[in-house]
Amino acid sequence: MIADPTDRTGPAAPPTSPVRPARIDPLPLEQWTPELRGLLAGSAKDGPGRVNLFGTLAHHPELARAWLSLARVLTHDGTLTARRRELVVLRTAHRRRGSFVYERHGAVAAGAGLDSREVAATALPLDAHPWPEDELALLEASDALAAGDPLPQPLWDRLAAELRSDQLIELLVLAGQCATMCATLDALRTPPDGGRTSPGRDPR
């Protein structure tokens, strides 16, 4: 089903993650590879909430290296502004009901220039906040991509009027990377840092 680009409603904001046993527990720091420990130390400026994420990826060091390398490019070497990046991440996480990602990025969004009202508005119908046209186009694109729908040509034209070719490609990869992380962490029931984990794998 193709999303109606004029429909600016959305599902309820992702709830705070319920306490559920992790299906694969994050590895403790002492079991990480030296490279992964170095990546955690080197990403301190990305804010809190990364330990259980890294600890989960530590089960697959090669995948962790590739995944975190892509994340580093999108976060630190990307062509989108930090504000635009965080809007896409927050809206995608909201639409994918990715509470882990939404809560972590909501906590650090101020550093990208988003105030608390704007962060909250990323989980509201899009007409509930006076978004400028360029940001509204980004949020509408995030909705369509999170739903797996094609981008309507009029929406693409609005994006192309504001973004260069490299930024348009980055937007699509960013939304896809965020959606994949939301799905992965939700399926694994990865808890936020400080959350409880189970003694082992959940049998269900």
N, C-alpha and C positions, 0 to 999 in steps of 0.2 A: 504494500500500500504506500503510495507516494504522499509525503507530508504536504499539507497545504501551506505554502510559505506565508500566507496571511494569518494563519492560526498561531497566535502568540501565547497560547496557554501552554501549560506543561504539567507534568505530574507533581505531586507533593515533593517538597525538598527531601533529600535522603535523610532518614532518621539517624540519630546517633547510633553507632554500631551496637547491637545487642551483644551480650557476653556469650559467645559460642566457642566451643573448643576448636582450636586450630586443627585443620586436617593434616598439615605438615608444620611442625613447630619451627620457628626461626632458630637457626643454629646460634649458640652462644658465641660471643666475640672471639674467644680463644680457639674456636674451631674454624674460623674464617681463614682464607688464604692471606698472606701478607699483602698481596695486591689489593684485595677487597678492603682490608683494614685501611690501607693508604687512600683508597677512593673515599671511604667514609670521612677520614680526617680532612681530606682535601675539599670536601663538599660542605664543610661546616657553615659556610655562608648561606647555604640553602635553608637553614633553619632546622628546628627540631622535628622529630617524627620520622626519622629515616632508619633507625636501628633495626626494627622488625622487618622493614622492607628489605634492607640489605641482608639481614640474617636469613630471610626466606630465599632470596636469590643465591645465597652462599651454598645452597645444596647443589647448584649447577654453576660452577665457577666460570666456565667458558661462556655460558649464556649470560651470566651476570656481567661479565666484561663487555659483551656486545651491547646488552640492554642499557647499561649505565653509560656507555660511550655515546649512544644515541641520545639518552636523556641529557648528558652534559652538553652536547651540541645544541639541542633545542633550548636548554636553559641558559647557557652562557655564551654560545657562539652563534645563536640564531639571528635572523634578520627582523623578526617581529619585535616590537617593543615589549618590555616586561609587562606592561599593563594589558596589551592585547593578548599576550600569551596567557596570562592568568585568567582573563575573561573566557578564553576558549577552554582552558582546563576546568575551570569551575563549572561552566555551563555543561560541558561534556560529562563531567562527573555527576552532576545533578541528573541529567537525562539518563545516564546509565546506572543511577542509584548507587554510585560508588562512594560510600560514606567515608572509607579510609582516605581516598584521594581528596574528596571534597573538604573534609575536616582539616587535613594537613595543609592544603593550599589556602583554605580560608584563614588559617592562622598566620600565614606569612604574606597574605595579599597586600597588606599595608605597605610593604616594602616595594611593591610594584605600582603604588599610587592609587590603590582602591581603598575607599573608606568603608566603614562597617555597613552603612546603608547600601552601598553598591554591591558589596559581597552578598548581603542578604538578597538583593534583587536578582542575582544570578539564578536563584532558585524560585523565582516568581514568574507569573506570566509576563511576557516581554513588554506588554503595554502598561505594566504597573510601575514602570520607572521611565523617566525621560532620557533614554539612551540617545546619544548623538547618532547620526545616521551611519557613520562608519562602524561604530561598535554594535549597533543593532544588526547590521549585515553579518558581522562575525558571529553574533549569538544565534541568528537564524541559521547560518551555515552549520554551527555546532549542533543545533537541533536536528537538522536533516542528516548530517553525517552520523550522529549517535544512533539515529533510527535506521541507518543503512539505506537511506533514500538518496536518489540522485539529486544533485543541486540544480534547481530550475535555472534556465538561462538568464532570466531577469536578475536573479540573486547573484549569479556568477558575474554578470556585468557590473553590478554594484560593487562587488568585491574587487574586480579588476580595475575599477575606477580609482580605488584607494591603495591597492597593493601592487608591487612589482611581481614579475614572474616568479622570482625566487621566493618571495613572501607567500605567494599563493600556494606553491608546492609545500612550503614549510607548514602552512596552515593545515593542509590535508594530512600531512604526516603527524603533526602534533595532535590533531583530533583522534587519529587512529591509534597513536601510541597511548594516549590517555585512556581511550575506550578499552584497549587491550589490558592495560594495567588494572583498570577497574574490574574487569571480568576475572582476571587472574587472582587478584587479592580477595575478591568476594568468594570465588569458588574454593580457595584455600582457607578462607576464614581467618586471614592474617589479622591479628589484633593490632590496634594502635600501640605505640610505645607506652608501657605502663599497664597495658591490658593483660588479662590473664590468658595463658595458653594451657593446653591440655598436657598430660604427661606423655602423650604419643599421638599417633594418628587416630582420627575419628573413624570408627568402623563403617559409618554410613556412606 
